[in-house]
Amino acid sequence: MTPQPGPRRARIAFSDSAAKQLDNITSEAQLHALDRALVVISVGPDAGEPIPGDTAGKGAA
């Protein structure tokens, strides 16, 4: 059973394109850095800087 996001936790979803990019990550260091970044974003969805050209809101920098 997948844990549901709580009131202070965001759900992270990957587009098909992002999922394909994840398949290409082979470095343990890259996987570790990505995991840490996803934890930060899931706990604080407003973390990071806006993505240039994106009007949907904040994104990870």
N, C-alpha and C positions, 0 to 999 in steps of 0.2 A: 504494500500500500504506500503510495507516494504521499509524503507529508504535505498538507495544505498550507499555503502562506498565511501567516497570522496578520494581525492589524499593523505590525511594524516590519513585515517581511514581504518583499516583492517576489513575484513569480518571474523567472527568467525563461524566455522561449527563444529558440534559435530559428532563423529562416533556413530554408534549404541550402542557400548559398553559404551561410555561416556553418552549418553542419558539415558541409563538404570541406570547408577550410579546417575544421576541427579534426577531420580524418587525416589531414596531412601533417598534423603536429606529432613529431616523434621525440622531441627533446623532453626529458623529465623536467628540466628547469622551466621550459615554456609551459608545460602542463601545470606545474606548481604555481607559476605566476598567474596563469589564467584562473586557476581554482581560487587563489587569494582575491583576485579582482572580482570574481563572481560573488564571493561571500560579501565583500564590501558593498557591491551594488544591491544584493538581495536584502541586506540589512538597512542600507541607506540609499534608496532609489534616487535621491537627489544628488548623490555623489558624482563628482566629475564635472566636466565642462560641456556646454552645448556642442553638438556636432555641427560643423559649418554647413549651412544650407538646409539643416533639418529644422522644420517648424513643429515637430512633434513634442519637443521638450528637451530635457536633459539627456545626456549620454555619457558614457565612460570616456575618459580622455586617456 
